[in-house]
Amino acid sequence: MPTIKKLADARDVILHELILHELIGHLSCAVVTVKS
């Protein structure tokens, strides 16, 4: 069972990273659009 828990945690972390990456990308695009 602990192994499955670790996998779930790793998946959550990866999802979190991906979501943050997406958000930062969108924010950067928005900033560039506003400035130009």
Secondary structure, 3 states (H helix, E strand, C coil): CHHHHHHHHHHHHHHHHHHHHHHHHHHHHHHHHHHC
